[in-house]
Amino acid sequence: MQLNTYHIEEIIKEGPYSSDWSSKFPSKLFVGVSLIVRSGGYTHKQNRIWEAEEWKEIKEKGYYVE
């Protein structure tokens, strides 16, 4: 399995996220994020949902791996 590193170029929008499935985890806070990322020489827009704590760490580092 090959992992990719996504470098954050721009955060377009971020805010609290909730839906039917997220209500099954009442102790967790989720964040919806729209961002521009660069990976493998390509730049593209992504819409992602992360746990609030995970997003805080990603934002501080400026990248994420998956």
Secondary structure, 3 states (H helix, E strand, C coil): CCCCEEEEEEEEEEEEECCCCHHHCCCCCEEEEEEEEEECCEEEEEEEEEEHHHHHHHHHHCEEEC
